[in-house]
Amino acid sequence: MLRRFDWPAAEPRTRGSMLFLGGRGDFIEKYLEAMHHFHAAGWSLAGFDWRGQGGSGRFLLDRTIGHCADFAPLVDDAAAFAAEWISGSPGPHVLLGHSMGGHLLLRLLAERSLPVEAAVLVAPMLGFAPAPLPQWGTRIVAALANAFGLSERPAWSEGERPELFEARRRLNLTHSPERFEDEKWWKAAAPAHVVGPPTWGWVRASLRSMDQLARPNVLRAVRPPILITATPRDRLVGTSAITRAAGHLPDAELRWFPDGAHELLREADEVRLPVLAAIDGFLDRRAPAE
């Protein structure tokens, strides 16, 4: 089962419809503030928690393990949801995906020729950041772990000092302590929505999916205009992969925000507000109201 949301724009006139999807380990409530910005601008919003996380069904009996053996079912979920969403909502239709969500939306556009006017990818997961291992090293370790039957085991743990793990996590995600605490509040309020680190099976599946998207002929099949917002300081996704992808997409704009961390839509306002303004400007130009 997929947990979905629908947030129609206020009548009598809407700006259009936006499909909003988060990243790995995210859940709907985490992005309410960002969604409120677009809703206030007149967009009708819809989306869902990805299979394997949030309030949606899991791949394993242990709900706390973030597992996925293949990204294809996630692309299928997005395609089925998007087809229903397009047929039942006013245009123009635009997509917005963060991190893993941006990766999967780009696959959706490359493989399914979805009839939308534009898409926004926020810090898309098109490669892994080179630390603590370069991507080729991660590939070798993941292959060995899966070969030894560890595909459903977490790829890392919080260790004996979870407070240090949390401090590193905050540094990787946002410079806003208030928004970091907001995520923790939601997790405490709805612990069933929480997943931990990904499994080695997820790591292998993500690498395979990244390889598929890295092919220039795949990216050249994407027709809608794309805005990519990213930060060169990202410690989770690879910035060089983002730059290469932007160069292969037929109609892409790449905007760098040098002071941000990975979660640009949950950053401190001095970063978050310029990101939102860039997205608004792009959508006004490339997906004007009908």
Backbone hydrogen bonds in HBPLUS format (Angstrom, degrees):
<---DONOR---> <-ACCEPTOR-->    atom                        ^
c    i                          cat <-CA-CA->   ^        H-A-AA   ^      H-
h    n   atom  resd res      DA  || num        DHA   H-A  angle D-A-AA Bond
n    s   type  num  typ     dist DA aas  dist angle  dist       angle   num
A0057-GLY N   A0001-MET O   2.78 MM  56  5.17 160.5  1.82 159.0 159.1     1
A0049-ASP N   A0003-ARG O   2.86 MM  46  5.58 154.6  1.92 160.3 168.4     2
A0005-PHE N   A0047-GLY O   2.90 MM  42  5.54 150.1  1.99 147.3 146.5     3
A0047-GLY N   A0005-PHE O   3.22 MM  42  5.54 145.5  2.35 147.3 145.3     4
A0007-TRP N   A0045-LEU O   2.76 MM  38  5.00 169.0  1.77 156.1 153.9     5
A0045-LEU N   A0007-TRP O   2.99 MM  38  5.00 166.1  2.01 132.3 131.5     6
A0015-ARG N   A0042-GLY O   2.77 MM  27  4.66 169.2  1.78 119.3 121.9     7
A0044-SER N   A0016-GLY O   2.88 MM  28  6.20 168.5  1.89 155.0 158.0     8
A0017-SER N   A0092-PRO O   2.89 MM  75  6.21 167.2  1.91 158.7 162.5     9
A0094-VAL N   A0017-SER O   2.93 MM  77  6.37 157.3  1.98 159.6 167.1    10
A0018-MET N   A0044-SER O   2.75 MM  26  6.09 164.0  1.77 168.1 172.6    11
A0046-ALA N   A0018-MET O   3.06 MM  28  6.48 140.7  2.22 160.5 166.4    12
A0019-LEU N   A0094-VAL O   2.93 MM  75  6.39 159.3  1.97 156.4 162.0    13
A0096-LEU N   A0019-LEU O   2.83 MM  77  6.08 150.1  1.92 174.1 166.3    14
A0020-PHE N   A0046-ALA O   2.90 MM  26  6.18 161.9  1.93 168.9 171.3    15
A0021-LEU N   A0096-LEU O   2.92 MM  75  6.33 159.0  1.96 158.8 165.8    16
A0098-HIS N   A0021-LEU O   3.02 MM  77  6.53 152.0  2.10 155.0 163.9    17
A0026-ASP N   A0023-GLY O   3.10 MM   3  5.41 163.8  2.13 127.5 129.3    18
A0030-LYS N   A0027-PHE O   3.08 MM   3  5.77 142.7  2.23 120.9 130.3    19
A0031-TYR N   A0028-ILE O   3.19 MM   3  6.08 157.7  2.24 126.4 130.2    20
A0032-LEU N   A0029-GLU O   3.21 MM   3  5.24 165.8  2.23 116.0 113.4    21
A0035-MET N   A0031-TYR O   2.90 MM   4  6.10 165.7  1.92 156.7 161.4    22
A0036-HIS N   A0032-LEU O   2.81 MM   4  5.94 147.6  1.91 145.4 154.2    23
A0037-HIS N   A0033-GLU O   3.29 MM   4  6.64 145.9  2.42 142.2 149.6    24
A0037-HIS N   A0034-ALA O   3.12 MM   3  5.29 124.7  2.44  98.4 111.7    25
A0039-HIS N   A0035-MET O   2.85 MM   4  6.08 158.5  1.89 155.1 162.3    26
A0040-ALA N   A0036-HIS O   2.87 MM   4  5.96 158.0  1.92 149.0 154.0    27
A0041-ALA N   A0038-PHE O   3.10 MM   3  5.02 131.3  2.35  92.3 105.8    28
A0043-TRP N   A0038-PHE O   3.13 MM   5  5.68 159.2  2.17 152.1 145.7    29
A0042-GLY N   A0039-HIS O   2.96 MM   3  5.20 160.6  1.99 109.3 114.9    30
A0053-GLN N   A0050-TRP O   3.16 MM   3  5.86 141.1  2.32 148.8 146.3    31
A0052-GLY N   A0057-GLY O   2.65 MM   5  5.64 150.1  1.73 177.8 167.0    32
A0056-SER N   A0053-GLN O   3.16 MM   3  5.84 152.0  2.24 142.0 142.9    33
A0065-ILE N   A0062-ASP O   3.29 MM   3  5.94 172.0  2.29 119.9 122.2    34
A0196-GLY N   A0064-THR O   2.69 MM 132  5.53 164.1  1.71 144.8 146.9    35
A0067-HIS N   A0065-ILE O   3.13 MM   2  5.83 122.4  2.47 108.8  93.2    36
A0199-THR N   A0066-GLY O   3.07 MM 133  6.04 143.4  2.21 142.2 138.7    37
A0074-LEU N   A0071-PHE O   2.98 MM   3  5.27 124.8  2.30 105.7 120.4    38
A0075-VAL N   A0071-PHE O   3.09 MM   4  6.48 153.0  2.16 154.9 163.1    39
A0076-ASP N   A0072-ALA O   2.93 MM   4  6.20 159.1  1.97 154.4 160.7    40
A0077-ASP N   A0073-PRO O   2.88 MM   4  6.10 152.7  1.96 141.8 148.9    41
A0078-ALA N   A0074-LEU O   3.03 MM   4  6.29 162.9  2.06 147.2 151.1    42
A0079-ALA N   A0075-VAL O   2.89 MM   4  6.12 155.7  1.95 150.0 157.2    43
A0080-ALA N   A0076-ASP O   2.97 MM   4  6.17 165.6  1.99 154.1 157.0    44
A0081-PHE N   A0077-ASP O   2.96 MM   4  6.13 165.4  1.98 152.2 156.9    45
A0082-ALA N   A0078-ALA O   2.82 MM   4  5.86 164.1  1.85 148.2 153.3    46
A0083-ALA N   A0079-ALA O   3.00 MM   4  6.12 157.8  2.05 146.7 152.1    47
A0084-GLU N   A0080-ALA O   3.31 MM   4  6.54 164.4  2.34 147.3 150.4    48
A0085-TRP N   A0081-PHE O   2.87 MM   4  6.07 159.1  1.92 151.9 159.0    49
A0086-ILE N   A0082-ALA O   2.82 MM   4  5.94 164.3  1.85 155.5 157.9    50
A0087-SER N   A0083-ALA O   3.24 MM   4  6.37 161.4  2.28 142.5 147.3    51
A0088-GLY N   A0084-GLU O   3.18 MM   4  6.28 132.4  2.42 140.8 152.3    52
A0088-GLY N   A0085-TRP O   3.28 MM   3  5.32 136.9  2.48  95.9 107.3    53
A0117-GLU N   A0093-HIS O   2.82 MM  24  5.69 149.7  1.91 154.5 164.4    54
A0095-LEU N   A0118-ALA O   3.11 MM  23  6.58 150.3  2.20 137.8 146.2    55
A0120-VAL N   A0095-LEU O   2.78 MM  25  6.12 147.8  1.89 142.2 152.7    56
A0097-GLY N   A0120-VAL O   3.03 MM  23  6.51 156.7  2.09 162.7 169.3    57
A0122-VAL N   A0097-GLY O   2.91 MM  25  6.16 169.8  1.92 155.0 158.5    58
A0101-GLY N   A0098-HIS O   2.73 MM   3  4.87 133.4  1.95 147.9 134.8    59
A0099-SER N   A0122-VAL O   2.91 MM  23  6.21 164.1  1.93 166.1 167.6    60
A0102-GLY N   A0099-SER O   3.00 MM   3  5.11 121.5  2.36  98.8 113.3    61
A0103-HIS N   A0099-SER O   3.03 MM   4  6.41 155.7  2.09 152.0 158.9    62
A0125-MET N   A0099-SER O   3.03 MM  26  4.68 162.8  2.06 107.5 103.5    63
A0104-LEU N   A0100-MET O   2.93 MM   4  6.20 163.8  1.96 153.5 156.6    64
A0105-LEU N   A0101-GLY O   2.95 MM   4  6.08 154.2  2.02 143.8 151.1    65
A0106-LEU N   A0102-GLY O   2.98 MM   4  6.12 149.6  2.08 143.5 151.4    66
A0107-ARG N   A0103-HIS O   3.02 MM   4  6.39 153.1  2.10 146.9 154.5    67
A0108-LEU N   A0104-LEU O   2.90 MM   4  6.13 153.6  1.97 142.8 150.6    68
A0109-LEU N   A0105-LEU O   2.98 MM   4  6.26 156.2  2.04 145.8 150.8    69
A0110-ALA N   A0106-LEU O   2.96 MM   4  6.13 152.0  2.04 145.5 153.5    70
A0111-GLU N   A0107-ARG O   2.87 MM   4  5.91 152.8  1.95 154.3 160.1    71
A0112-ARG N   A0108-LEU O   2.93 MM   4  5.54 151.6  2.01 145.1 150.9    72
A0116-VAL N   A0114-LEU O   2.93 MM   2  5.88 125.2  2.24 113.7  97.6    73
A0119-ALA N   A0225-PRO O   3.06 MM 106  6.50 145.7  2.19 158.6 167.2    74
A0227-LEU N   A0119-ALA O   2.97 MM 108  6.43 155.4  2.03 152.1 160.0    75
A0121-LEU N   A0227-LEU O   2.81 MM 106  6.22 164.2  1.84 164.2 169.7    76
A0229-THR N   A0121-LEU O   2.95 MM 108  6.37 159.6  2.00 158.5 165.1    77
A0123-ALA N   A0229-THR O   2.71 MM 106  5.93 176.6  1.71 171.4 171.2    78
A0126-LEU N   A0124-PRO O   3.04 MM   2  5.78 120.9  2.40 109.3  93.1    79
A0238-GLY N   A0127-GLY O   2.71 MM 111  4.63 161.4  1.75 109.3 112.8    80
A0129-ALA N   A0236-LEU O   3.11 MM 107  5.07 158.2  2.16 112.9 110.1    81
A0137-GLY N   A0134-PRO O   2.87 MM   3  5.23 124.1  2.18 106.8 121.9    82
A0138-THR N   A0134-PRO O   2.97 MM   4  6.37 155.6  2.03 154.9 162.8    83
A0139-ARG N   A0135-GLN O   2.89 MM   4  6.09 150.7  1.98 144.6 152.8    84
A0140-ILE N   A0136-TRP O   3.14 MM   4  6.40 152.3  2.22 140.4 146.1    85
A0141-VAL N   A0137-GLY O   3.02 MM   4  6.28 170.7  2.03 156.0 158.0    86
A0142-ALA N   A0138-THR O   2.88 MM   4  5.96 163.0  1.91 149.8 155.0    87
A0143-ALA N   A0139-ARG O   3.00 MM   4  6.12 156.5  2.05 142.7 149.2    88
A0144-LEU N   A0140-ILE O   3.00 MM   4  6.26 160.3  2.04 151.6 156.6    89
A0145-ALA N   A0141-VAL O   2.89 MM   4  6.09 163.6  1.92 152.6 157.4    90
A0146-ASN N   A0142-ALA O   2.97 MM   4  6.12 164.3  2.00 151.0 154.7    91
A0147-ALA N   A0143-ALA O   2.94 MM   4  6.04 151.5  2.02 142.1 150.7    92
A0148-PHE N   A0144-LEU O   2.99 MM   4  6.20 139.6  2.16 145.9 155.7    93
A0150-LEU N   A0145-ALA O   2.88 MM   5  5.20 155.5  1.94 155.0 152.6    94
A0149-GLY N   A0146-ASN O   3.11 MM   3  5.18 156.6  2.16 110.6 110.7    95
A0153-ARG N   A0150-LEU O   3.00 MM   3  5.16 164.4  2.02 116.7 117.9    96
A0201-GLY N   A0151-SER O   2.76 MM  50  4.18 138.5  1.93 132.4 125.3    97
A0200-TRP N   A0153-ARG O   3.02 MM  47  6.20 142.5  2.16 162.4 165.1    98
A0155-ALA N   A0198-PRO O   2.74 MM  43  5.99 167.6  1.76 160.5 156.0    99
A0164-LEU N   A0161-ARG O   3.01 MM   3  5.68 137.2  2.19 118.1 127.6   100
A0165-PHE N   A0161-ARG O   3.39 MM   4  6.81 155.5  2.46 144.9 151.9   101
A0166-GLU N   A0162-PRO O   2.87 MM   4  6.09 156.7  1.93 148.1 154.0   102
A0167-ALA N   A0163-GLU O   3.05 MM   4  6.23 151.0  2.14 137.2 144.7   103
A0168-ARG N   A0164-LEU O   3.01 MM   4  6.28 160.2  2.05 150.4 154.7   104
A0169-ARG N   A0165-PHE O   2.91 MM   4  6.11 155.5  1.97 146.7 154.4   105
A0170-ARG N   A0166-GLU O   2.93 MM   4  6.16 161.1  1.96 152.4 156.0   106
A0171-LEU N   A0167-ALA O   3.12 MM   4  6.33 161.0  2.16 144.9 150.0   107
A0172-ASN N   A0168-ARG O   2.99 MM   4  6.24 146.3  2.11 146.6 155.7   108
A0173-LEU N   A0169-ARG O   3.08 MM   4  6.26 135.4  2.29 143.8 155.6   109
A0173-LEU N   A0170-ARG O   3.09 MM   3  5.14 131.4  2.34  97.6 110.7   110
A0174-THR N   A0170-ARG O   3.05 MM   4  5.91 159.1  2.10 155.9 160.3   111
A0262-HIS N   A0172-ASN O   3.26 MM  90  6.31 158.4  2.31 147.1 145.5   112
A0263-GLU N   A0173-LEU O   2.92 MM  90  5.19 157.3  1.97 137.1 144.1   113
A0180-PHE N   A0176-SER O   3.11 MM   4  6.32 151.8  2.20 149.0 157.3   114
A0181-GLU N   A0177-PRO O   2.93 MM   4  6.08 154.5  2.00 144.0 150.5   115
A0182-ASP N   A0178-GLU O   2.94 MM   4  6.15 140.3  2.10 136.0 147.5   116
A0183-GLU N   A0179-ARG O   3.19 MM   4  6.44 154.0  2.26 141.2 145.4   117
A0184-LYS N   A0180-PHE O   3.27 MM   4  6.61 158.9  2.32 142.9 148.3   118
A0185-TRP N   A0181-GLU O   2.86 MM   4  6.14 149.1  1.96 146.9 155.8   119
A0186-TRP N   A0182-ASP O   3.06 MM   4  6.39 161.0  2.10 152.4 155.8   120
A0187-LYS N   A0183-GLU O   3.00 MM   4  6.27 155.9  2.06 150.4 157.5   121
A0188-ALA N   A0184-LYS O   2.97 MM   4  6.19 152.0  2.04 147.0 153.9   122
A0189-ALA N   A0185-TRP O   2.91 MM   4  6.16 148.1  2.02 146.1 155.7   123
A0190-ALA N   A0186-TRP O   2.89 MM   4  6.04 143.0  2.03 146.1 155.2   124
A0193-HIS N   A0190-ALA O   3.00 MM   3  5.82 167.7  2.02 127.5 131.5   125
A0194-VAL N   A0191-PRO O   3.19 MM   3  5.43 166.5  2.21 111.7 115.8   126
A0203-VAL N   A0199-THR O   3.03 MM   4  6.43 158.0  2.08 147.0 152.8   127
A0204-ARG N   A0200-TRP O   3.01 MM   4  6.21 164.4  2.03 145.5 148.9   128
A0205-ALA N   A0201-GLY O   2.92 MM   4  6.12 161.9  1.96 147.5 153.0   129
A0206-SER N   A0202-TRP O   2.81 MM   4  6.00 157.8  1.86 154.7 160.5   130
A0207-LEU N   A0203-VAL O   3.02 MM   4  6.24 159.3  2.06 150.8 156.1   131
A0208-ARG N   A0204-ARG O   3.03 MM   4  6.27 161.1  2.06 151.8 156.7   132
A0209-SER N   A0205-ALA O   2.99 MM   4  6.18 155.3  2.05 145.2 152.1   133
A0210-MET N   A0206-SER O   2.84 MM   4  6.05 154.7  1.90 149.5 156.6   134
A0211-ASP N   A0207-LEU O   2.93 MM   4  6.17 157.1  1.99 147.8 153.9   135
A0212-GLN N   A0208-ARG O   3.08 MM   4  6.34 150.3  2.17 141.4 149.2   136
A0213-LEU N   A0209-SER O   3.02 MM   4  6.35 155.1  2.09 147.9 153.9   137
A0214-ALA N   A0210-MET O   2.89 MM   4  6.03 136.3  2.09 145.9 158.3   138
A0218-VAL N   A0215-ARG O   2.95 MM   3  5.39 132.7  2.18 111.8 124.6   139
A0219-LEU N   A0215-ARG O   3.30 MM   4  6.69 159.7  2.34 157.8 162.7   140
A0220-ARG N   A0216-PRO O   2.94 MM   4  6.10 150.2  2.03 150.6 159.5   141
A0221-ALA N   A0218-VAL O   3.18 MM   3  5.52 155.5  2.25 106.5 113.9   142
A0222-VAL N   A0219-LEU O   3.11 MM   3  5.63 168.0  2.13 116.3 120.0   143
A0226-ILE N   A0251-ASP O   2.85 MM  25  6.25 156.2  1.90 154.2 162.3   144
A0253-GLU N   A0226-ILE O   2.82 MM  27  6.24 152.2  1.89 156.4 165.7   145
A0228-ILE N   A0253-GLU O   2.75 MM  25  6.09 166.0  1.77 169.3 174.0   146
A0255-ARG N   A0228-ILE O   2.80 MM  27  6.14 169.5  1.81 171.4 174.9   147
A0230-ALA N   A0255-ARG O   3.00 MM  25  6.38 155.3  2.06 163.2 166.9   148
A0257-PHE N   A0230-ALA O   2.78 MM  27  6.12 145.9  1.90 150.9 162.5   149
A0234-ASP N   A0231-THR O   3.24 MM   3  5.57 157.0  2.30 117.8 117.4   150
A0243-THR N   A0239-THR O   3.01 MM   4  6.32 159.6  2.05 150.8 155.5   151
A0244-ARG N   A0240-SER O   2.99 MM   4  6.26 161.3  2.03 148.5 153.3   152
A0245-ALA N   A0241-ALA O   2.99 MM   4  6.13 162.8  2.02 146.6 151.3   153
A0246-ALA N   A0242-ILE O   2.99 MM   4  6.20 162.3  2.03 152.5 157.0   154
A0247-GLY N   A0243-THR O   3.18 MM   4  6.41 145.1  2.31 142.2 151.1   155
A0247-GLY N   A0244-ARG O   3.11 MM   3  5.16 123.3  2.44  95.8 110.2   156
A0248-HIS N   A0244-ARG O   3.25 MM   4  6.59 131.4  2.50 142.0 154.4   157
A0248-HIS N   A0245-ALA O   3.04 MM   3  5.22 137.2  2.22 101.9 113.7   158
A0249-LEU N   A0245-ALA O   3.03 MM   4  6.26 141.1  2.19 154.2 164.9   159
A0260-GLY N   A0257-PHE O   3.22 MM   3  5.89 170.7  2.23 127.7 128.7   160
A0264-LEU N   A0262-HIS O   3.05 MM   2  5.76 128.0  2.33 107.2  92.4   161
A0266-ARG N   A0263-GLU O   2.95 MM   3  5.35 158.2  2.00 113.5 120.6   162
A0271-VAL N   A0268-ALA O   2.89 MM   3  5.67 157.5  1.94 125.5 132.4   163
A0272-ARG N   A0268-ALA O   2.84 MM   4  5.89 171.5  1.85 153.4 154.7   164
A0273-LEU N   A0269-ASP O   3.02 MM   4  5.36 161.9  2.05 131.2 137.0   165
A0275-VAL N   A0271-VAL O   3.24 MM   4  6.48 154.6  2.30 150.2 157.7   166
A0276-LEU N   A0272-ARG O   2.93 MM   4  6.24 163.2  1.96 157.9 162.1   167
A0277-ALA N   A0273-LEU O   2.90 MM   4  6.11 156.0  1.96 149.5 156.7   168
A0278-ALA N   A0274-PRO O   2.93 MM   4  6.11 151.5  2.02 143.0 150.0   169
A0279-ILE N   A0275-VAL O   3.02 MM   4  6.34 156.9  2.08 151.3 157.4   170
A0280-ASP N   A0276-LEU O   2.87 MM   4  6.10 165.9  1.89 153.3 157.3   171
A0281-GLY N   A0277-ALA O   2.93 MM   4  6.07 163.7  1.96 147.7 152.3   172
A0282-PHE N   A0278-ALA O   2.99 MM   4  6.13 159.9  2.03 145.6 151.2   173
A0283-LEU N   A0279-ILE O   2.97 MM   4  6.19 167.6  1.98 157.0 159.6   174
A0284-ASP N   A0280-ASP O   2.92 MM   4  6.11 152.3  2.00 149.2 157.2   175
A0285-ARG N   A0281-GLY O   3.10 MM   4  6.30 147.5  2.21 143.7 151.6   176
A0286-ARG N   A0282-PHE O   2.84 MM   4  5.97 166.1  1.86 158.7 162.8   177
A0287-ALA N   A0283-LEU O   2.83 MM   4  4.93 147.2  1.93 129.3 135.7   178
